[in-house]
Amino acid sequence: MLLKVGELARHTGLTVRALHHYDAIGLLAPSARSEAGYRLYNAADIARLHAIQALRLLGLPLAEIGGLLGAEGGSLPTIIRRQMASLDQQIAQATALRERLGLLEQRLAEGAQPDMKDWLATLEQMSIYGRHFSPAELKSVMSNWRTVADQWPPLIADVAALMARGVPADALEVQPLAMRWMNLMGQWMDGNFDLIARWGEMYRREPVARGDDGPPAELVDYISAAMGVRMAALLRHLSTADLARLGKPPEDEWRRLAGELAALQARGVPPGDEAVQAIAREWARLFDAFTGHDPALAARLMKAMGAEPVLQAVAVVKPPARDYLLHAMALLQQKNPPPPASTP
């Protein structure tokens, strides 16, 4: 099978002009030409193009790539291993790409020659990620991916279960999953809302970026709609800058405290009791850290949670335990009022 230059450009995401330039500098010369003089590329040419693009992603200039390929004798297994090592450090959501590279490496080690479609699919993914993100951004996303990878499959399964039951995306029942999704995306993308938005746009628009094992587009649209409801509620009280400053919610600690609080309330222990006050102090400490030690931001978030049913749907403490906790925290503040603001 031979590809014309335009066909190769469409498959790889490169421009015809770039391929012509590679030919002109002797980096990638087509193996054949048609009777009309059109460039024709075979499987070996596509394999070499894969190697060129792999080395480009490693940061090597074109002037050095030709010599390196010549020195290594076109050793594709070596180049693929180097590319995989780089991807492990630079690309977050490139799991599908990494798996393809592993398959190619394995087949090469076994003495098999990868199909042309394998090379083309890999080149296409490389091109898509490179169009949307800088190398520094990809490196950050890949580094963070290791910390969140295990949390995605169960969350995706929970969202899929709600969809299967026909629960509308704007139902309060979906909000706990919307919060988990938002928190996980924030942890993955370092709270960078621009990066989150660009990743979501790429995921929706580029089927190749989703790979074979990513959540389907309809599931992403569903949870995005639910997150839109949550974001609208938050933005009625906070700015996007406020949201970016919020830390990772200490959910496990809050759940533990909520259980202890519910037990004390069930026993009729008054909010002013030292056991309840100890929980209030710990809760205040965690909330202060979560809101970046900013009392004004903490106050705005508390107001939002008190006013928005969407946010209350995911609160760890439910009424009347919430009123019990707020009463305890008010008593705690009376005992330990904040220092007066200094005057210039």
C-alpha positions in Angstrom: 0.0 0.0 0.0 1.4 3.4 -1.0 0.1 6.8 0.2 0.2 10.0 -1.7 1.6 13.0 0.2 -1.9 14.5 0.8 -3.2 11.2 2.2 -0.2 10.9 4.5 -0.7 14.5 5.7 -4.4 13.8 6.5 -3.5 10.7 8.5 -0.7 12.2 10.5 -2.0 15.8 11.1 1.1 17.2 9.4 0.9 19.6 6.5 1.8 18.8 2.9 4.3 21.7 3.1 6.0 20.0 6.1 6.3 16.7 4.3 7.7 18.5 1.2 10.3 20.2 3.5 11.3 16.9 5.0 11.9 15.6 1.5 13.8 18.8 0.5 16.3 18.5 3.4 16.7 14.7 2.9 15.0 13.8 6.1 12.1 11.8 4.6 12.3 11.1 0.9 9.4 9.1 -0.6 10.4 5.6 -1.8 8.5 6.0 -5.1 6.8 8.4 -7.4 3.8 7.9 -9.6 4.0 8.1 -13.4 2.7 11.7 -12.9 5.5 12.5 -10.5 3.5 12.4 -7.3 5.3 11.4 -4.1 4.4 7.9 -2.9 5.2 6.7 0.7 5.4 3.0 1.8 5.3 1.4 5.2 9.0 1.9 5.7 8.6 5.7 5.0 5.8 5.9 7.5 7.9 4.1 10.1 10.7 6.6 9.5 8.2 9.5 9.9 7.1 8.0 13.2 10.7 8.0 14.3 11.2 11.6 13.2 8.1 12.8 15.1 9.1 10.8 18.2 12.5 12.6 18.3 10.8 15.9 17.6 8.7 15.3 20.8 11.9 14.7 22.7 12.9 18.2 21.7 15.5 17.4 19.1 15.8 19.9 16.1 15.4 18.6 12.6 19.1 19.3 11.9 20.1 16.6 14.4 17.4 14.1 13.7 18.8 13.0 10.4 22.2 12.2 11.8 20.7 10.4 14.8 18.6 8.2 12.6 21.6 7.4 10.5 23.8 6.7 13.5 21.2 4.4 15.0 20.7 2.6 11.7 16.9 3.3 11.8 16.7 1.3 15.1 12.9 1.7 15.7 12.8 -0.3 19.0 15.4 2.1 20.5 13.5 5.2 19.3 10.2 3.9 20.6 11.6 3.1 24.0 13.0 6.7 24.2 9.7 8.1 23.1 7.8 6.0 25.7 10.1 7.2 28.5 9.5 10.8 27.4 5.7 10.3 27.3 5.8 8.9 30.8 7.1 12.3 32.0 5.3 14.7 29.6 1.8 13.4 28.7 -1.1 12.8 31.1 -4.0 11.4 29.2 -1.8 9.6 26.7 -2.5 6.2 28.1 -3.9 4.9 24.8 -0.8 6.3 23.0 1.5 4.6 25.4 -0.2 1.3 25.0 0.1 1.5 21.2 3.8 2.2 21.5 4.2 -0.7 23.9 2.4 -2.9 21.3 4.7 -1.7 18.5 7.8 -2.3 20.7 6.7 -5.8 21.5 6.0 -6.7 17.9 9.4 -5.3 16.9 11.1 -7.3 19.6 9.3 -10.4 18.3 10.6 -9.7 14.8 7.3 -8.6 13.4 6.8 -5.4 11.4 3.9 -3.2 12.6 1.0 -2.6 10.2 0.9 0.7 8.5 -2.4 1.4 10.4 -0.5 1.1 13.7 2.0 3.7 12.7 -0.7 6.0 11.4 -2.8 5.8 14.5 0.1 6.6 16.7 1.1 9.5 14.6 -2.4 10.9 14.7 -2.6 10.8 18.5 0.8 12.5 18.8 -0.3 15.3 16.5 -3.6 15.9 18.3 -2.0 16.2 21.8 0.7 18.5 20.4 -1.9 20.8 18.8 -3.7 21.4 22.1 -1.0 21.5 24.8 2.6 22.7 25.2 5.3 20.2 26.3 5.4 21.7 29.8 1.6 21.3 30.1 1.7 17.7 28.9 4.5 17.0 31.4 2.5 18.3 34.3 -0.6 16.5 33.3 1.2 13.2 32.9 2.9 13.6 36.3 -0.4 14.3 38.0 -2.1 11.5 36.2 -0.4 8.9 38.4 -2.1 10.4 41.5 -5.6 10.2 40.1 -5.6 7.3 37.6 -7.1 4.7 40.0 -10.0 7.0 40.9 -11.4 7.4 37.4 -12.7 3.9 36.6 -15.1 3.7 39.6 -16.3 7.3 39.1 -17.0 6.7 35.4 -18.9 3.5 36.3 -21.0 5.4 38.9 -21.9 8.0 36.3 -22.7 5.4 33.7 -25.1 3.7 36.2 -27.0 6.9 36.7 -27.3 7.4 33.0 -28.5 3.8 32.6 -31.3 4.5 35.1 -32.3 7.6 33.2 -31.5 10.1 35.9 -31.5 13.6 34.4 -28.2 15.4 34.4 -29.7 18.3 36.4 -31.1 16.1 39.2 -29.6 16.6 42.7 -28.8 12.9 42.8 -26.1 13.5 40.2 -24.4 16.3 42.2 -22.2 14.1 44.4 -20.7 12.6 41.3 -20.4 16.0 39.6 -18.4 17.2 42.7 -16.2 14.2 42.6 -15.5 14.7 38.9 -14.7 18.4 39.4 -12.4 17.7 42.4 -10.6 15.0 40.5 -10.2 17.2 37.4 -8.9 20.0 39.6 -6.4 17.7 41.3 -5.3 16.3 37.9 -4.9 19.8 36.3 -3.5 21.6 39.3 -6.7 23.7 39.6 -6.0 25.3 36.2 -9.4 26.1 34.8 -8.0 27.0 31.4 -6.2 23.7 31.1 -9.4 21.8 32.2 -11.5 23.6 29.6 -9.0 22.9 26.8 -8.7 19.2 27.8 -12.5 18.9 27.8 -12.7 20.6 24.4 -10.1 18.3 22.9 -11.8 15.3 24.4 -15.2 16.2 22.9 -13.8 17.2 19.5 -11.1 14.6 18.9 -12.3 11.0 18.9 -8.7 9.8 18.6 -7.8 11.5 21.9 -10.4 9.4 23.7 -8.8 6.1 22.7 -10.6 2.8 23.1 -10.8 2.8 26.9 -11.8 6.4 27.7 -15.4 7.4 28.7 -17.7 7.9 25.8 -18.5 11.4 24.6 -22.2 11.1 25.8 -21.1 10.3 29.3 -18.7 13.3 29.3 -21.6 15.5 28.1 -23.9 14.2 30.8 -21.5 14.8 33.7 -20.5 18.2 32.1 -24.1 19.3 32.2 -24.3 18.3 35.9 -21.1 20.2 36.6 -22.5 23.2 34.8 -25.4 23.3 37.3 -22.9 23.1 40.2 -20.6 25.7 38.6 -23.6 28.1 38.1 -24.4 27.8 41.8 -20.9 28.4 42.9 -20.4 31.4 40.5 -23.3 33.1 42.0 -21.2 33.6 45.1 -17.5 33.0 44.1 -15.3 34.0 41.2 -13.2 31.5 39.2 -10.2 32.9 40.9 -11.8 32.0 44.3 -12.4 28.4 43.0 -8.8 28.1 41.8 -7.6 28.9 45.3 -9.6 26.2 47.0 -7.5 23.2 48.1 -8.2 19.5 47.9 -11.3 18.9 50.1 -10.3 16.8 53.1 -13.3 14.5 52.6 -12.1 11.6 54.6 -11.4 13.8 57.7 -14.8 15.5 57.3 -16.7 12.2 57.1 -14.9 11.0 60.2 -15.8 14.2 62.1 -19.4 14.0 60.8 -19.8 10.5 62.2 -18.5 11.6 65.6 -20.7 14.6 65.5 -23.8 12.6 64.6 -23.1 10.2 67.6 -22.8 13.1 70.0 -26.0 14.7 68.7 -27.9 11.5 69.0 -26.9 11.3 72.7 -28.2 14.8 73.3 -24.8 16.3 74.0 -25.1 20.1 73.9 -23.1 22.1 71.3 -21.1 23.8 74.1 -19.8 20.5 75.4 -16.0 20.1 75.1 -16.3 17.0 72.9 -18.5 18.9 70.4 -16.2 21.9 70.7 -13.2 19.8 69.8 -14.9 18.6 66.6 -15.8 22.2 65.8 -12.2 23.3 66.3 -10.9 20.5 64.0 -13.6 21.3 61.4 -12.7 25.0 61.4 -9.0 24.1 61.0 -9.7 21.9 58.0 -12.0 24.5 56.4 -9.5 27.2 57.0 -6.8 25.2 55.2 -9.3 24.3 52.4 -10.0 27.9 51.8 -6.4 29.0 51.7 -6.5 30.6 55.2 -8.6 33.4 53.7 -11.5 34.3 56.1 -13.3 36.3 53.4 -13.2 33.4 50.9 -14.4 31.0 53.7 -17.3 33.3 54.4 -18.4 33.5 50.8 -18.2 29.7 50.5 -20.2 29.2 53.6 -22.8 31.7 52.3 -23.0 29.8 49.0 -23.5 26.4 50.8 -26.2 27.9 52.9 -28.1 29.4 50.0 -27.7 26.7 47.2 -29.6 23.4 47.4 -27.3 22.0 44.7 -24.3 22.5 47.0 -26.2 21.2 50.1 -26.9 18.0 48.1 -23.2 17.1 48.4 -22.5 18.4 51.9 -20.9 15.9 54.3 -23.1 17.1 57.2 -26.8 17.1 56.6 -29.5 19.1 58.5 -30.1 19.1 61.4 -26.5 18.0 62.1 -25.4 21.0 60.1 -27.2 23.4 62.4 -25.8 21.5 65.4 -22.2 22.1 64.0 -22.8 25.7 63.1 -24.1 26.3 66.7 -21.0 24.7 68.1 -18.8 26.8 65.8 -20.6 30.0 66.8 -20.0 29.2 70.5 -16.4 28.5 69.7 -16.0 31.9 68.0 -17.6 33.6 71.0 -15.0 32.0 73.3 -12.2 32.8 70.9 -13.1 36.0 69.0 -10.8 37.0 66.1 -8.3 39.8 66.9 -9.5 43.3 65.9 -8.3 44.5 62.6 -5.2 46.8 62.9 -5.5 50.4 61.8 -2.9 52.2 59.8 
